[in-house]
Amino acid sequence: MKTGTHPNRALSALKVRKISKPGRYADGNGLYLVVDPSGARRWMLRIVVQGRRRDIGFGSARVVELADAREAAQHYRGIARRGGDPISELRKARRFVPTFESAAKMVHAEHAKAWDNAKHTNQWLNTLTAYAFPEIGTRRIDDIETSDLLKILSPIWLTKPETAKRVKQRLRVIFDWAKVSGHRSGDNPVDGIQRALPKRPDRVVHHAAMPYGNVANFVTNMRNGAFSETIKLAFEFLILTAARTNEVLGCRWEEIDQHNKVWTVPPSRMKAGREHRVPLAPRCLEILERARKIAESAKFVFPGRNPEEHLSSMALLMALRRMGESVTVHGFRSAFRDWSAERTNFSREVCEMALAHTIRDKTEAAYRRGDLFEKRSKLMKSWAVFANSLATTLIAFPARAG
């Protein structure tokens, strides 16, 4: 910086992030970014307080954004001009505390580095912008209590349960960050809020599920596992169709239409008591062709040791345990649902229909005529490609044992 110059807003958010050379960089009006030899970057305000030059620190530039540092600098310069003691005021405050909106954006920026889904990245902040910022966005994050969060969640808790759940999760992450960063103390205000919210009907019990990012690796390891070929075929078919265990194991050859690439599950074996058509991806057809060759005379697609009976569900569970997995077989449906929501642009109704979920809204159910088969076919093909993404070549199954 040249002697005699008086910079004003000389820094930018981009420049603050990129500066690494040790030194002192003026923004203007006494505000400086100080880069230590260690690489740490911090804010400093140099002002005259009651006739004496004083330096005031605002904390790490990693935590405090440029806009917040400027706002704080203006506040404390005003105190000094009025003859007050900003040092004393700062000691009373003990620390610079960001607003909830600033804190949320800082947390979002940090987490977004690890996300590869642009839609999820945008939605994370959009839900807070829509529901949280209008209520508490301008409030200091250490001044927010559980009662404030109740005002955000109560209006949408029953009417928009999925959205409310996501907002609640994101609030928890932000307040955990604020505590770890030293911006607030005590318990997370999200804790205990569940007791104050109305109870939702039809509570769902969630099965332990494998994160969808691990599914491809699991499929590859399973193909190479020391299990019978029928178990391998049945397990992969279950994953790729996102069907329930009893639906897959009870599958009979007369339900399969390989020419039209569809598996029709009869109402008697469906949880909702309605026929369900499952589109078959190319890999599913390969599995069926192999299953036919190893058990030509069996009536079930995946027979057990007794060819008159189907494979036992315990066989799939034991395969999981032998592979060291603590998830459930049913949990692969959850992995599929999470993947379809976070990694695809297919609508919610297409994804729900792929799982043969019942439409709870009676009005919507009354007007539903089709089963969105063509759209579901594209979805299931995408899922099969994802689940087989590590298998660049088709792994040959060994001769059947047992």
N, C-alpha and C positions, 0 to 999 in steps of 0.2 A: 504494500500500500504506500503510495507516494505521500511525503510529508506535506501537510497543509491542506490535503483534500478532506472533504467531509462527505463520506459515502452515505447513501440512503437506500435501504433495502438492496444492498449489494449482493446478498447471497440468494440462492434459490434452493428449493428442496433437493433438486438433483445434485447441485454442487455440494451441498452439505453431506450427501451420501457418498460422493466420490472423493472428497478431500481426504488425503491420507498423510501428507507431509506435515511433520510437527511444526507448529507455529500458532499464531493468533490471527484470525481472519475477521475483519470488521464487517458488520452488516449495516451499521449506521446508528446514530443516536446512542452511542455507548455500548451497544450490544456486540459481543464478540463470540465467535466459535473458536474454542481453544483445542488444539490437537496435541496431546501429550506424546512424548517419545515412545510410549508403550502402544500408541495407536488409539487410545481412548479419546473420545471427543465429548466436550462438555460446553455448556453455555455460561458466559460471564457478562455481567453488566457493570460497566465502570461509570460511576456518577459521583457528584459532589454532594455530600450529606453534611449539612450544618458547618460548611466551611472546610470540610476535609474530604479528600478523595477516597472513595471506598469501592471495593470490588464485591459484587454479589454473585454467587453461583446459583444457577437454575437447574443443575443436574445434567445427566447424560443426554447427549443428542440422539442416542439410540431410543430413548424413552420419550423425550420431550421434542415434539415437532417444531419446525421453524416458526410456524404461525403462532403456536402457543408460547414460544419463547418471546416473540415480539409483543404479544399481548401482555405477558408478565412484565416485560421491560417497560412498557408504557405505563402500567399500573404503578410500578415502584418509582419511576421518574416523577409521576404526578405527586406521590407522597413526599418526595424530596423537595419538589418545587413549593409545596405548601408548608415547608418548614418541619415536616415530620421526619421520623426515623425509619426508613424502609428496612434497615437491618433488624431493628426490633420487631417490626411487623412480620418479617420473614421468619424470625425465630419463633414467633408465636404460631405461625402457620406450620413451621417445622419442615415443610416440603412444598414443592409445587405439585399440585394435583390436577390432572387433566379432567376435562368433562367426560361424561359417558360416551358421547359421540366420538370424541378424539381417541379415547381408549379403545372403543370398538374398531375404529379404523386402523389403529396400530396393531391390534390383535389380528385383524383380517389380513393386513399386509404381511405379517410374519407367517401365518398359516397358509396363505395362498401360494407361497413358494413351493410347498409340498403337494399341491393339488394339480392334477393334470386334466381336470374337467372344468372347462370354462363356464358351463351352465351352473354347476355347483358353486363355483367361486363367486359368480354374480348373485346367486340366490342367497348366499350366506349373509351378505350385507343388505340385500334388498328387503329381506324379511324384517330386519332391525330398523331399516329406514321407514318401513310402512307402519310398524307397530310399536317400536320402542323409542325411537328418536323424538316423535311428537310429545311423548310424556316426560322423558328424562334426558333427552339428548344434550341439553344445555346445563344440566346439573353436574356439579363436581362428583366424581365417582365415589368419593368417601362420604358423600352426604345422601346416599340412596339407601333406602331401607326396604324390607320385605313388603311392606304395605304399598310402596310405589310400584313394585313389580306385579303385585296382585291386580292393580289397575290395568296393566298391560295384558295380562293373561286371561283374566276373567271373561272379557267379552268374546274371546275366540276359543275358550277351552272346550266347549261343547259343540259349537258351530263349525269350527275348523280345527279338529283335534290334531291332525298331522302337522299343520302349521304351528299350532300352539306348542306342540312337543319340540319342534325344531327351535322355535324362539327361546323356549326354556333352556334347552341344551346350550344355545349360544350365549345366553345370559350367564349361565354358570361358568363357561370358559372365560368370559371377559372378567368376571369378578374374581375368579381364581388367579388370573393374570395380575389383576390390580393388587391383590394381597401379596403375591410373590414379588411384585415390583416395588412394594413399599408404599403404595398409594392409599391403602386402607388396611385396617386391622380387624380382628374378630372373625366371626363365621361368615361364610358366603350367604348373602341374603336370599339366594334361591333355596337354600336348605330349609326344609319345613314348610315351604309354600304349598306343597301337595295337600297338606292337611286342611288348608283354607279354601281349596278349590273344590267344586262340586264333583262327586263321584261319577265317572263315566259308566254307562251300561255296557254289558257284554265284555267284561275284561278279558283280554287275550293273553294266553300263556305262550311265551316265546320259547322256541326250541333253540338250543345252543347251535349256532350257525358258523360255518367257516367264512371268513372274509372273502368276498368274491375275487379279490386279487390273488388268492392262493389256490383257486379252483384248478387252473390250468396245470400248475405244478402237481397238485393232487392227482389229477387224471393221469398224468404221465407216470407218476410213481405207482399208481394203482395198476396200470397196465404191466408194469415190470414186477409187480408183487408176486409172492409165492401163494397164489390162490387158484382155485379151479377157474377154468375159462368161463364157465357159466356165471360165476360170481362177478368176474371182471366185466362181462358183457352186460349183465343186469344192472350193475352199479353205474356204468357209464350211460346206459340208456335212461336210467332214472334221472341222472344229472342233466342230460341234454334235453329231456322232455319236461323237466320241472314238475313231474308228476309225483303223487303220493306213493309210498312204499307198497301198499296193498294193491293199488291200481297197476303198478308195474309187474309185481310178482304174480298177480292173478291174470295177466295178459294171455289170451288164447290166440291161436293163429287165425281163427275166423274173424277176429277184430281188426286184423291188419289188411290194409289195401295198399300193397307196395306200388302198384301201377299209379294210383292217384296220390301216393305219399301221405297217407292219413291213417291214423290209428283211432278207431271209434270205441270209446269205453262205454259200456252199457250203463243205464241208470242204476242197476242193482249194485254196482261197485263204486258208484260215485257218492261222495259225502252229501252232496245237495240233492241226490236222487234224480238227476237229470243227465241225459246222454251228453258226452263231452268228446268233441273231435280234436285230436292232437295232430298238428302238422309235423311231418317227419323230415328233419334235415338230412342231407346226404350222408352224414356220418351215422345217423340212426339206421338208415337203410343198409349200410355196410354191416352194422352190428346184427341186424335181423338176418341178413344173408349168412353170416357166420353161425348164428344161433341155429338156423335151419339145418346146416350141414352137420353140426355136432349132435343134434337130437332130432333126426328126421321124423321119427314116429311119435314124438311126444305131442300131447295136445296143448301143453303150456309152452310159451315161448322160452321161458327160463325154468326148466324142470329141476327138481331136486334129485337126490339119489334114487328115489323111487320115481320112475318116469311118469307115473300116474298122478303125481303131486307136484306142486310148484315149489320153487326154492323157498327156504325159510327166511323170514326177515332177520332172524338171529344171525344168519350167515353174513349179511351185509354189516350188521353191527359189529360182529367179531372181526371182520376185515378192517373196519375203522380202528378198532382197539389194537390190532396187530400192527397197524401202521403208526400207532402212537398218537392218534387224533382223539381229542376230547369232545368233538362236536357230535351231533346226532345226524342220522340219515335224513330225517325230515328237514333239518336245518339247511340243506342244499337248496330248498325252495326259497328260503329267506335270502340266501346268497344270490340266487337268480333275481329276486325282486329288488334287492339293493343295486345290483348291477344295472338292471333295466331302468331304474330311476336315475342313477347317477352317471351312467355312461352311454345312454341312448336318448333319442328324442321321441320315442314312442309314447303315445298318450297313456295316462294312468289307466283308462278303461281297457286298453289293449293288454297292458301288463297284468292287470287283475284277471282278465278273462283267460289269459294264458295259464294262470294258476287255478282256474275253475272256481274262483271265489264267488260267493253269492252276492248279488246286488242288494244292499240293505235298504236303499231308497226305494220304497214301494212304487212311487210314481215313475222313476227311471226304469225299474224292472218291468212295469206294465207296458212301456213303449219299446223295450228292447226286443227286436225281432231276429236280427242276425247274430252270428257269433264271431264276426270280425276275422274270419279264417285267413283271408289273404294277408292282412296286416300281421296277424300272429305268425303266419308262415315266415315272413321276412324277419320278424323278431327272433324266432327260434333258430333260424339259419345263422343270424348274427351271434347268438349265444353259443351255438355249436362251434363256430369259428373261434370265439374268444376262449372257450373251454379247452380247445385243442391247439391253442396258439404256440405251445412249446413243442408240439409234436410235428416237426417239419416233414417227417416221413411217417407213414403208417407203421406202427409197431406191430409186428406179427405176433399173434397169440401162440403160446406153446401148445403141444398136444394136451388134451383134456386129462386131468388127473382127478379121479374120484367122481 
